[in-house]
Amino acid sequence: MWKNIVDISVMNWLGQFTLMSAPFNQIVHYISGSDLFKGLPIMGVLWYFWFRDTEPKSNTRKTIIATLIGCVVAVFIARAANNMGAYQPRPFANAALAHHTYIGLPIPESQALYIWNSFPSDHAALFFSLATGIFLISRNAGALLYLYVLVFIALPRVYLGLHYPTDILAGGMLGIACVVLSTRAGVIKLYGNRFDVLLARYPAAFQAALFIITVEIGTLFYDVRLLLEGIVKYFPR
């Protein structure tokens, strides 16, 4: 998949910058792994619209619920593709590409980064899906969020050799498609009324649970994945 002129050209072009500035590399590395720059700002925007549009006639809250469902589906599909698709090494671990040295950064030690399939990007699937949901609520906010995801989430992962441009493109398209489908009126009717009843009957509990869910989504289910890894570790097959 990565053997195309676009991926190779972009990765080789970025290689000329990796030895220029240690502080820049460290800043990009921090941003790429920081929830403060990834999930939390986006979830903050989502909650802003949740509390802004409280009128029963508003479709904002239904759109937000549909967006969260769509983004979870997008990440699930991306993860399934990672596990079942043909193996594609991450750019920094690809011996066929020119070796990039990132001044000021240590060599990645996590073996998972070396063996995990890079296609498609689950980060792109998740955050572009969330940006799509915001775009359906507010064109201006959504457009800004698309730009934010591109600059602060997608590009750092390409620069650091964690993904190829086509990984990002495929993940982004997957996320956008899943939310476009999940927010269709016919799909929302399947579950929208049930959520309305739960919210009206148990407003505090419903929103507390929703907050926890958004935190987990915003951190790419980090704690859930740690729990599952622990279960697998202590309960071997």
PyMOL commands that set and color helices and strands:
alter all, ss='L'
color gray80, all
select helices_A, chain A and resi 5-17+22-33+39-52+60-84+91-93+111-115+122-137+139-159+165-182+185-188+192-201+203-218+222-234
alter helices_A, ss='H'
color red, helices_A
deselect
rebuild
show_as cartoon
